[in-house]
Amino acid sequence: MIDARAIVDERAQIADGVSIGPWSYIGPEVVIGEGTQIASHVVIKGPTTIGSHNQIFQFSSIGEDCQDKKYAGEPTRLEIGDYNVFRESCTVHRGTVQDQSLTRIGSHNLFMVNAHVAHDCMVGDHIILANNVALAGHVHVGDYAILGGFTAVHQFCHIGSHVMCGAGTVLLKDLPDYVMATGNPAQPHGINAEGLKRRGFSPEVIKALKLAYKVIYRKKLKVEQALSELSLMAELTPEILPLIASLKASTRGIIR
């Protein structure tokens, strides 16, 4: 149901079963999938594609022009998957031509109150951004990452899958897969063992990942040296391969 007090541009594409609350604005070049629920006072601008069965709470701003001072009105995009929840006052900006002209968000994510996803971010699936988390431009976030309230992430940082950050964490460098972090600046605090257990990782795999963590953070090795040891360990435990990949992909260096 589209409330009579909502403003929906005639060029927007609205699927069946979408609800739009009063005083919300849906601009041109916006595509909204079936079953998505949009509360009151929401602004969605395009080009933006939103999948099915998302929930967008009041006062959120989705698909707005980015805050990059180099942005000059180019036609950049935002893509959002399915079954995401954007709580009150979330902000998500489109991309810039300096990257891929695209901000992308996957599926089954929870963005709590006042979370911000800046231009050119690439956000995976099953992620939780708690209240007031801020992702700067060009940040990549892997699947099942959990970022505690008021976490701030510097531009171009890569956050691995299955990680967890404590409240108030400031990430200035990359956070490898599976690692927990907290502090300003962020420091590593072991493997996210409880999260891995909840997601079905076996005790044997979790033990191996803890040993891999010690190779990186306890043996005082350079990353290149640690990668050599991890490659051997991955022959017996393939779950170490994503950790290796996150180390190899790092361009900012990892937190220490």
ChimeraX attribute file (.defattr): number of C-alpha atoms within 10 A of each C-alpha:
attribute: neighborCount
match mode: 1-to-1
recipient: residues
	/A:1	11
	/A:2	17
	/A:3	15
	/A:4	11
	/A:5	13
	/A:6	17
	/A:7	17
	/A:8	21
	/A:9	13
	/A:10	11
	/A:11	12
	/A:12	18
	/A:13	17
	/A:14	21
	/A:15	15
	/A:16	13
	/A:17	15
	/A:18	18
	/A:19	17
	/A:20	26
	/A:21	21
	/A:22	17
	/A:23	19
	/A:24	23
	/A:25	20
	/A:26	26
	/A:27	21
	/A:28	17
	/A:29	18
	/A:30	22
	/A:31	22
	/A:32	25
	/A:33	21
	/A:34	18
	/A:35	19
	/A:36	25
	/A:37	22
	/A:38	26
	/A:39	22
	/A:40	20
	/A:41	19
	/A:42	24
	/A:43	22
	/A:44	27
	/A:45	23
	/A:46	23
	/A:47	20
	/A:48	26
	/A:49	20
	/A:50	24
	/A:51	20
	/A:52	21
	/A:53	21
	/A:54	25
	/A:55	19
	/A:56	26
	/A:57	22
	/A:58	21
	/A:59	19
	/A:60	25
	/A:61	22
	/A:62	25
	/A:63	28
	/A:64	21
	/A:65	22
	/A:66	21
	/A:67	14
	/A:68	12
	/A:69	6
	/A:70	10
	/A:71	14
	/A:72	11
	/A:73	10
	/A:74	11
	/A:75	14
	/A:76	23
	/A:77	27
	/A:78	26
	/A:79	20
	/A:80	22
	/A:81	20
	/A:82	21
	/A:83	21
	/A:84	25
	/A:85	21
	/A:86	26
	/A:87	22
	/A:88	20
	/A:89	21
	/A:90	25
	/A:91	22
	/A:92	25
	/A:93	28
	/A:94	28
	/A:95	31
	/A:96	26
	/A:97	16
	/A:98	11
	/A:99	13
	/A:100	13
	/A:101	16
	/A:102	24
	/A:103	28
	/A:104	23
	/A:105	23
	/A:106	19
	/A:107	21
	/A:108	19
	/A:109	24
	/A:110	20
	/A:111	24
	/A:112	21
	/A:113	20
	/A:114	22
	/A:115	26
	/A:116	23
	/A:117	28
	/A:118	26
	/A:119	31
	/A:120	29
	/A:121	29
	/A:122	21
	/A:123	23
	/A:124	21
	/A:125	21
	/A:126	19
	/A:127	25
	/A:128	20
	/A:129	26
	/A:130	21
	/A:131	21
	/A:132	22
	/A:133	26
	/A:134	22
	/A:135	26
	/A:136	20
	/A:137	25
	/A:138	24
	/A:139	22
	/A:140	21
	/A:141	25
	/A:142	21
	/A:143	21
	/A:144	22
	/A:145	27
	/A:146	23
	/A:147	29
	/A:148	20
	/A:149	21
	/A:150	19
	/A:151	25
	/A:152	23
	/A:153	24
	/A:154	17
	/A:155	20
	/A:156	20
	/A:157	25
	/A:158	29
	/A:159	29
	/A:160	25
	/A:161	24
	/A:162	24
	/A:163	26
	/A:164	25
	/A:165	26
	/A:166	17
	/A:167	19
	/A:168	19
	/A:169	22
	/A:170	21
	/A:171	26
	/A:172	20
	/A:173	23
	/A:174	26
	/A:175	30
	/A:176	29
	/A:177	26
	/A:178	27
	/A:179	26
	/A:180	23
	/A:181	27
	/A:182	20
	/A:183	16
	/A:184	13
	/A:185	15
	/A:186	24
	/A:187	20
	/A:188	18
	/A:189	16
	/A:190	15
	/A:191	24
	/A:192	20
	/A:193	21
	/A:194	10
	/A:195	17
	/A:196	18
	/A:197	13
	/A:198	9
	/A:199	11
	/A:200	8
	/A:201	14
	/A:202	12
	/A:203	12
	/A:204	10
	/A:205	18
	/A:206	21
	/A:207	13
	/A:208	18
	/A:209	25
	/A:210	17
	/A:211	16
	/A:212	23
	/A:213	23
	/A:214	15
	/A:215	19
	/A:216	20
	/A:217	18
	/A:218	10
	/A:219	10
	/A:220	11
	/A:221	12
	/A:222	11
	/A:223	16
	/A:224	12
	/A:225	12
	/A:226	20
	/A:227	20
	/A:228	11
	/A:229	13
	/A:230	22
	/A:231	16
	/A:232	11
	/A:233	18
	/A:234	18
	/A:235	11
	/A:236	11
	/A:237	16
	/A:238	12
	/A:239	16
	/A:240	23
	/A:241	16
	/A:242	16
	/A:243	23
	/A:244	20
	/A:245	14
	/A:246	20
	/A:247	22
	/A:248	14
	/A:249	13
	/A:250	17
	/A:251	13
	/A:252	14
	/A:253	17
	/A:254	20
	/A:255	17
	/A:256	14
